[in-house]
Amino acid sequence: MAGVELTEFPQGLANQLGISLFAGQILASTIFLALLLIPTLFVSKKFNVSSIATYVMAILGLSCCVAFGWLGYWFLVMVVMMIALMFSGQMRNWLSGS
């Protein structure tokens, strides 16, 4: 029985689809995050829980993708900064133009 090497999953995905390694890493991370976040969204909607649980799971999932080597640490930093800006209201004001 052969083991699964998680760090090589994006490379295999990129080879099978004929895309670049960076695109394979983004696609693998998107699949992983979708599998992690969709159940979290359903549970939070059903039990009327705050969206903070979804943010926590998203950061956890991105951290796992960084630990697997699928994403660079800069990607996690950018997402955390965007979430912080959204909570502070600066991003919302910038997007609305006011």
C-alpha beads as a LAMMPS data file, in Angstrom:
LAMMPS data file: protein, C-alpha beads

98 atoms
97 bonds

1 atom types
1 bond types

-500.0 500.0 xlo xhi
-500.0 500.0 ylo yhi
-500.0 500.0 zlo zhi

Masses

1 110.0

Atoms # bond

1 1 1 0.000 0.000 0.000
2 1 1 1.538 3.279 -1.118
3 1 1 1.368 6.382 1.061
4 1 1 0.071 9.733 -0.069
5 1 1 2.541 12.607 -0.149
6 1 1 0.515 15.763 0.492
7 1 1 3.297 18.121 -0.476
8 1 1 3.375 16.661 -4.010
9 1 1 -0.392 16.906 -4.612
10 1 1 -0.286 20.337 -6.349
11 1 1 2.531 19.174 -8.649
12 1 1 0.593 16.063 -9.633
13 1 1 -2.548 18.114 -10.148
14 1 1 -0.647 20.596 -12.314
15 1 1 0.888 17.779 -14.385
16 1 1 -2.465 16.069 -14.933
17 1 1 -4.235 19.289 -15.946
18 1 1 -1.325 20.735 -17.929
19 1 1 -1.112 23.954 -15.906
20 1 1 1.712 25.695 -14.072
21 1 1 2.783 24.698 -10.573
22 1 1 1.504 27.988 -9.114
23 1 1 -1.943 27.374 -10.615
24 1 1 -1.843 23.814 -9.251
25 1 1 -1.021 25.126 -5.784
26 1 1 -3.884 27.634 -5.906
27 1 1 -6.299 24.956 -7.192
28 1 1 -5.249 22.430 -4.552
29 1 1 -5.637 25.044 -1.822
30 1 1 -9.057 26.036 -3.139
31 1 1 -10.223 22.413 -3.105
32 1 1 -8.900 21.912 0.432
33 1 1 -10.501 25.137 1.695
34 1 1 -13.822 24.312 0.020
35 1 1 -13.878 20.910 1.715
36 1 1 -13.138 22.624 5.017
37 1 1 -15.360 25.707 4.762
38 1 1 -18.564 24.418 3.132
39 1 1 -19.536 22.269 6.150
40 1 1 -18.603 25.156 8.444
41 1 1 -20.871 27.505 6.507
42 1 1 -23.780 25.045 6.621
43 1 1 -23.409 24.509 10.363
44 1 1 -23.123 28.228 11.075
45 1 1 -26.259 28.941 9.012
46 1 1 -28.244 26.128 10.630
47 1 1 -27.382 27.072 14.212
48 1 1 -27.284 30.834 13.532
49 1 1 -23.672 31.157 14.652
50 1 1 -21.596 34.267 14.002
51 1 1 -19.444 34.309 10.878
52 1 1 -16.340 34.500 13.071
53 1 1 -16.280 30.675 13.105
54 1 1 -15.963 30.697 9.324
55 1 1 -13.084 33.189 9.527
56 1 1 -11.314 31.050 12.115
57 1 1 -11.692 27.936 9.951
58 1 1 -10.481 29.851 6.881
59 1 1 -7.344 31.011 8.686
60 1 1 -6.805 27.476 9.997
61 1 1 -7.194 26.041 6.498
62 1 1 -4.839 28.590 4.970
63 1 1 -2.325 27.849 7.712
64 1 1 -2.521 24.151 6.831
65 1 1 -1.970 24.972 3.143
66 1 1 1.112 27.002 4.088
67 1 1 2.360 24.140 6.286
68 1 1 1.829 21.646 3.418
69 1 1 3.906 23.903 1.185
70 1 1 1.013 24.584 -1.182
71 1 1 0.989 28.344 -0.574
72 1 1 3.620 30.847 0.375
73 1 1 3.405 32.557 3.741
74 1 1 2.720 35.871 1.947
75 1 1 -0.700 34.587 0.860
76 1 1 -1.776 33.960 4.464
77 1 1 -0.474 37.383 5.503
78 1 1 -2.470 39.070 2.716
79 1 1 -5.693 37.302 3.664
80 1 1 -5.278 38.110 7.357
81 1 1 -4.638 41.759 6.523
82 1 1 -7.738 41.903 4.305
83 1 1 -9.895 40.426 7.067
84 1 1 -8.465 42.911 9.563
85 1 1 -9.231 45.788 7.201
86 1 1 -12.776 44.555 6.662
87 1 1 -13.372 44.428 10.399
88 1 1 -12.016 47.939 10.841
89 1 1 -14.318 49.305 8.133
90 1 1 -11.570 50.795 5.987
91 1 1 -11.986 48.255 3.189
92 1 1 -15.783 48.704 3.222
93 1 1 -15.431 52.488 2.909
94 1 1 -12.849 52.148 0.155
95 1 1 -15.052 49.803 -1.877
96 1 1 -18.167 51.916 -1.474
97 1 1 -16.297 55.119 -2.374
98 1 1 -17.263 57.032 0.737

Bonds

1 1 1 2
2 1 2 3
3 1 3 4
4 1 4 5
5 1 5 6
6 1 6 7
7 1 7 8
8 1 8 9
9 1 9 10
10 1 10 11
11 1 11 12
12 1 12 13
13 1 13 14
14 1 14 15
15 1 15 16
16 1 16 17
17 1 17 18
18 1 18 19
19 1 19 20
20 1 20 21
21 1 21 22
22 1 22 23
23 1 23 24
24 1 24 25
25 1 25 26
26 1 26 27
27 1 27 28
28 1 28 29
29 1 29 30
30 1 30 31
31 1 31 32
32 1 32 33
33 1 33 34
34 1 34 35
35 1 35 36
36 1 36 37
37 1 37 38
38 1 38 39
39 1 39 40
40 1 40 41
41 1 41 42
42 1 42 43
43 1 43 44
44 1 44 45
45 1 45 46
46 1 46 47
47 1 47 48
48 1 48 49
49 1 49 50
50 1 50 51
51 1 51 52
52 1 52 53
53 1 53 54
54 1 54 55
55 1 55 56
56 1 56 57
57 1 57 58
58 1 58 59
59 1 59 60
60 1 60 61
61 1 61 62
62 1 62 63
63 1 63 64
64 1 64 65
65 1 65 66
66 1 66 67
67 1 67 68
68 1 68 69
69 1 69 70
70 1 70 71
71 1 71 72
72 1 72 73
73 1 73 74
74 1 74 75
75 1 75 76
76 1 76 77
77 1 77 78
78 1 78 79
79 1 79 80
80 1 80 81
81 1 81 82
82 1 82 83
83 1 83 84
84 1 84 85
85 1 85 86
86 1 86 87
87 1 87 88
88 1 88 89
89 1 89 90
90 1 90 91
91 1 91 92
92 1 92 93
93 1 93 94
94 1 94 95
95 1 95 96
96 1 96 97
97 1 97 98
